[in-house]
């Protein structure tokens, strides 16, 4: 049985994508490994009816799978095998389309007819040679350029974010002039300054990408997914080099690894010279003015950050003159002075100043100490003077000022979630391409602000969740059409504030999570008690159990039983919780609830014996003094509380922490109902003391990792109280 002729266009499309990945692949790196593995899987399915073609493809896919299982990058052998398949497959497809037998894989290089060889080799005849002159270590000249490198680093990071966002826009709308011009300006700026600073690999790469984008701006080239992918990969290479600059500036570690760019440069040149991508029939966009070839500061738009110097640089063969160096350095200095003064030449622009995050952390620590001292003054004033006295009034005024200062300091730590959401959009694009699915990614509330620590830590959980939604949640186009859904799936990432928390929701309109299937798999894996009855909410939370997976087969993305348990663990580290809402056939919503800041929390202060503890308000449902008849002891299960018909386990804090002279009779104390990740329990305490904001202090190494404890805080009277962590407390109990 042979491959039907109507299948050849699909196979050739997949092969072209695989060829692009093989060009960018390098020994010792895993860039392109997962896409190549996925594309080989598609080719294996597409050629399954022709064993002579399918066998080499499947063998290579199995070899790459072993490397993925062992977390190994490409090596020389696997890369050679990949390129051998990429070289052989066009020849055998050409032979089959001509009605001949498939070319044997081992004879692929010599078995084709002369005419076929000429035809197959034609595209390579004008292929640019791989020039590795740009693959050199960056020489930062740190002592002389430290200040300029610091300015360039900050500016480049802004431009790299803008490039990624604009490329994702172009992926959906290839003719968007604003997005294209934004990318061109960003690459032009990076090219100019990197040339002045003599960062050769960055300069040469950005110069070639700029030339490619200039063709698109002038209507000579129509952007397509392959070009956008190449520009994204070039952007990632620049990001790696900027990270090397950051490491040198922050840690004094000079670049010690070469960031290879020659393969990207060749790919960009190929794409620029490819006539098949030329937009001969597309309307040409308006001709943009040529970039000024002298040091200038472009007036930014209202929504754009203040741009640093756009410094031109000569071609690699030219020398930078002393006058150019002087002009560029003077221009960069003018920009720094303007930024320090908070002025620009555009009235609509807002004045901004870059501040080292260590200074913000130091400010937050000082404000935290001020909050503690203010609380102590309140206690002292209450004991030393009458109500309404001058001292009381002054202390109250100090409290209001301290509160305002605290909120202002906290707001300085707040950053928008937009960069994180942008990374998720990029990830969704790449994975959708690998999975062969059509996905519309929508982000809502990306300007929502949250503590920068939370932003840094939420990235990994979101990566796992996006992968899970694309792999398990969203169906392939054919399956969606068969079930009456639009061909393109929808993945929505949303952020909004709710009280003192931020809510992040990831929702898809896929086939949803089947509770019966989840329960059956959990029982099969011996992760739950077989005879116990569970609610739908409890069953859905089984996917967070370590080792749980519903994947039918192991792939590079899923099926190994890791991922969602990592999501839960990382979110709990942030004192947050994750919830699932799903309906079979309609989709799934993952909801993450996080505190706005990691430095200060709203806490409920309780007393147990002579000690005091703080419970995060976000975990407390209510506090009550229950009736005697609500308590029962069950043999082998411990004490329970009947709370409005729901049976809750009772935990005595004085026993957990060995505290003497505490209330022993439950109905003579206070029961605090706490909830975390769907688990609800009752904690027995002696007394409710107060509700107040407290500054979190980390515990020393001696108490680090103590189960049930998240940190410490200094109360208004100067005493120290432990902040309890309901998640680890209930787990330990």
Long-range contacts (C-beta under 8 A, 24 or more apart in sequence): 1-49, 1-50, 2-49, 2-50, 2-96, 3-46, 3-47, 3-49, 3-50, 3-53, 3-96, 5-97, 7-46, 8-93, 8-97, 10-46, 11-43, 11-46, 11-47, 11-93, 12-93, 14-39, 14-42, 14-43, 14-46, 15-43, 15-86, 15-89, 15-90, 15-93, 16-226, 17-226, 17-433, 18-43, 18-86, 19-86, 20-226, 20-229, 20-230, 20-267, 22-79, 22-82, 22-83, 22-86, 23-263, 23-266, 23-267, 23-270, 24-230, 24-233, 24-263, 24-264, 24-267, 25-74, 25-79, 25-82, 26-74, 26-79, 26-260, 26-263, 27-73, 27-74, 27-75, 27-76, 27-79, 28-73, 28-74, 28-75, 29-73, 29-74, 30-73, 30-74, 31-233, 32-74, 33-64, 33-67, 33-68, 33-73, 33-74, 33-556, 34-68, 34-434, 34-556, 34-557, 35-430, 35-433, 35-434, 36-64, 36-82, 37-61, 37-64, 37-65, 37-68, 37-555, 37-556, 38-434, 38-435, 38-555, 38-556, 39-434, 40-64, 40-85, 41-555, 42-436, 43-89, 50-96, 50-102, 52-92, 52-101, 52-102, 52-104, 52-105, 53-89, 53-92, 53-96, 53-102, 55-105, 56-85, 56-88, 56-105, 57-85, 57-89, 60-85, 65-554, 65-556, 68-556, 69-554, 84-108, 90-120, 91-116, 91-117, 91-120, 94-119, 94-120, 126-273, 127-266, 127-270, 128-266, 128-269, 128-270, 128-273, 129-266, 130-262, 130-263, 130-266, 131-262, 131-265, 131-266, 132-262, 133-262, 134-200, 134-201, 134-204, 134-205, 134-261, 134-262, 134-265, 135-201, 135-258, 135-260, 135-261, 135-262, 136-200, 136-201, 136-258, 137-255, 137-256, 137-257, 137-258, 138-199, 138-200, 138-201, 138-202, 138-241, 138-244, 138-245, 138-255, 138-259, 139-198, 139-199, 139-200, 140-197, 140-199, 140-245, 140-248, 140-254, 140-255, 141-197, 141-198, 142-248, 142-249, 142-254, 145-197, 146-249, 147-336, 148-197, 148-329, 148-332, 149-197, 149-245, 149-248, 149-249, 150-249, 151-308, 151-332, 151-335, 151-336, 152-193, 152-194, 152-197, 152-245, 152-308, 153-242, 153-245, 153-246, 153-249, 154-308, 154-354, 155-189, 155-193, 155-307, 155-308, 156-190, 156-193, 156-238, 156-242, 156-245, 157-242, 158-305, 159-186, 159-187, 159-189, 159-190, 160-186, 160-235, 160-238, 160-239, 160-242, 161-419, 161-422, 162-186, 162-304, 163-187, 163-231, 163-235, 164-232, 164-235, 164-422, 164-423, 164-426, 165-422, 167-228, 167-231, 167-232, 167-235, 168-422, 168-425, 168-426, 168-429, 170-223, 170-228, 171-225, 171-228, 171-429, 174-222, 174-223, 174-224, 175-282, 175-285, 177-285, 177-286, 180-213, 180-216, 180-217, 180-223, 180-285, 181-217, 181-288, 183-213, 183-231, 184-210, 184-213, 184-214, 184-217, 184-288, 185-298, 187-213, 188-291, 188-310, 189-307, 189-308, 189-310, 190-238, 191-313, 192-309, 192-310, 192-311, 192-312, 192-313, 193-308, 193-309, 193-310, 193-311, 194-313, 195-311, 195-312, 195-313, 195-314, 195-320, 196-311, 196-313, 196-320, 196-324, 196-325, 196-328, 198-320, 199-241, 200-316, 201-241, 201-258, 201-259, 201-261, 202-238, 202-241, 202-261, 203-313, 203-316, 204-261, 204-265, 204-316, 205-234, 205-237, 205-238, 205-261, 205-264, 205-265, 205-268, 206-234, 206-238, 208-265, 208-268, 208-269, 208-272, 209-234, 209-268, 211-268, 211-272, 212-268, 212-271, 212-272, 215-272, 217-285, 217-288, 218-284, 218-285, 218-287, 218-288, 219-279, 219-282, 219-283, 219-284, 219-285, 220-278, 220-279, 220-284, 221-271, 221-272, 221-277, 221-278, 221-279, 222-277, 222-278, 222-279, 222-282, 224-277, 225-433, 226-271, 226-277, 227-271, 227-277, 229-433, 230-264, 230-267, 230-268, 230-271, 231-268, 232-426, 233-264, 233-267, 234-261, 234-264, 234-268, 237-261, 237-264, 294-327, 295-324, 295-327, 295-328, 295-330, 295-331, 296-331, 297-331, 297-334, 297-335, 297-338, 297-345, 299-344, 299-345, 299-346, 299-349, 300-344, 300-346, 300-349, 301-348, 302-346, 302-348, 302-349, 302-350, 305-352, 306-335, 306-338, 306-339, 306-344, 306-349, 306-352, 308-332, 308-335, 309-334, 309-335, 355-412, 357-452, 360-412, 360-413, 363-409, 363-412, 364-409, 364-410, 364-413, 364-599, 367-405, 367-406, 367-409, 368-599, 368-600, 368-695, 369-695, 370-402, 370-405, 370-406, 371-402, 371-406, 371-600, 371-693, 371-695, 372-695, 372-714, 372-716, 374-398, 374-399, 374-402, 375-692, 375-715, 375-716, 376-716, 376-717, 376-718, 378-716, 379-716, 379-717, 406-600, 406-693, 410-451, 410-596, 410-597, 410-599, 410-600, 411-449, 413-451, 413-452, 413-453, 413-597, 413-599, 414-449, 414-450, 414-451, 414-452, 414-596, 414-597, 415-449, 415-450, 415-452, 415-455, 416-446, 416-447, 416-448, 416-449, 417-445, 417-446, 417-448, 417-449, 417-450, 417-455, 417-458, 417-495, 417-502, 417-504, 418-446, 418-447, 419-455, 420-455, 420-458, 420-459, 420-462, 421-446, 421-493, 421-495, 422-446, 423-459, 424-462, 424-463, 424-466, 424-493, 425-493, 427-463, 427-466, 427-467, 428-466, 428-470, 428-491, 431-466, 431-467, 431-470, 431-471, 431-557, 432-470, 434-557, 435-470, 435-471, 435-476, 436-476, 437-470, 437-474, 437-475, 437-476, 437-477, 437-489, 438-477, 438-487, 438-488, 438-489, 439-470, 439-474, 439-488, 439-489, 439-490, 439-491, 440-488, 440-489, 440-490, 440-491, 441-491, 441-492, 441-493, 442-490, 442-491, 442-492, 442-493, 443-492, 443-493, 443-494, 444-492, 444-493, 444-494, 444-495, 445-494, 445-495, 445-496, 446-495, 448-495, 448-496, 448-497, 448-502, 450-495, 450-502, 450-594, 450-596, 451-595, 451-596, 451-597, 451-598, 451-599, 453-598, 454-502, 454-574, 454-594, 454-595, 454-596, 454-597, 454-598, 457-570, 457-573, 457-574, 458-504, 458-570, 458-571, 458-574, 458-592, 458-594, 460-566, 460-570, 461-566, 461-567, 461-570, 461-571, 461-578, 461-592, 462-493, 462-504, 462-506, 464-563, 464-564, 464-566, 464-567, 465-506, 465-564, 465-567, 465-590, 466-491, 466-493, 466-506, 467-557, 467-558, 467-563, 468-558, 468-563, 468-564, 469-506, 469-508, 469-510, 469-588, 469-590, 471-551, 471-555, 471-557, 471-558, 472-510, 472-550, 472-551, 472-558, 473-508, 473-510, 473-511, 473-512, 473-587, 473-588, 474-508, 474-509, 474-510, 475-510, 475-511, 483-511, 483-585, 485-509, 497-596, 498-593, 500-595, 500-596, 500-602, 500-617, 500-618, 501-593, 501-594, 501-595, 501-596, 501-618, 502-593, 502-594, 502-595, 502-596, 503-591, 503-592, 503-593, 503-594, 504-591, 504-592, 504-594, 505-589, 505-590, 505-591, 505-592, 506-589, 506-590, 507-587, 507-588, 507-589, 507-590, 508-587, 508-588, 509-586, 509-587, 510-587, 510-588, 511-584, 511-585, 511-587, 512-582, 512-583, 512-584, 512-585, 512-586, 512-587, 512-588, 513-540, 513-543, 513-580, 513-582, 513-584, 513-588, 514-584, 515-539, 515-540, 517-550, 518-542, 518-543, 518-550, 521-548, 521-549, 521-550, 522-548, 537-580, 537-678, 538-678, 540-580, 540-582, 541-580, 541-677, 541-678, 543-580, 544-568, 544-578, 544-677, 568-677, 572-677, 572-727, 574-598, 575-601, 575-616, 575-618, 575-710, 575-725, 577-676, 577-677, 578-677, 579-677, 579-678, 593-618, 598-696, 599-695, 599-696, 600-693, 600-694, 600-695, 600-696, 601-693, 601-694, 601-696, 601-723, 602-691, 602-692, 602-693, 603-691, 603-692, 603-693, 603-694, 603-713, 603-723, 604-672, 604-688, 604-691, 605-688, 605-689, 605-690, 605-691, 605-692, 605-715, 605-721, 606-670, 606-672, 606-685, 606-686, 606-687, 606-688, 606-689, 607-685, 607-686, 607-687, 607-688, 607-689, 608-653, 608-654, 608-657, 608-659, 608-662, 608-685, 608-686, 609-654, 609-659, 609-660, 609-661, 609-662, 609-686, 610-659, 610-661, 611-657, 611-659, 611-721, 611-722, 612-689, 612-715, 612-719, 612-721, 613-653, 613-685, 613-721, 613-722, 613-723, 613-724, 614-694, 614-713, 614-721, 614-722, 614-723, 614-724, 615-672, 615-674, 615-683, 615-724, 615-726, 616-710, 616-723, 616-724, 616-726, 617-691, 619-674, 619-675, 619-676, 619-726, 620-672, 620-673, 620-674, 621-673, 621-674, 621-675, 621-680, 622-672, 622-673, 623-670, 623-671, 623-672, 623-673, 623-688, 624-670, 624-671, 624-673, 625-667, 625-669, 625-670, 625-671, 626-666, 626-667, 626-671, 627-667, 628-667, 630-667, 631-666, 631-667, 639-666, 641-666, 641-671, 641-682, 643-673, 643-682, 646-680, 648-673, 648-680, 648-681, 648-682, 649-681, 649-682, 649-733, 650-681, 650-682, 650-684, 651-681, 651-682, 651-683, 651-684, 651-729, 651-730, 651-733, 652-684, 653-683, 653-684, 653-685, 654-684, 656-708, 656-729, 656-732, 656-733, 662-686, 674-726, 674-730, 675-726, 676-726, 676-727, 676-730, 677-727, 679-730, 681-726, 681-730, 681-733, 692-716, 694-721, 694-723, 696-723, 707-731, 707-732, 708-732, 708-733
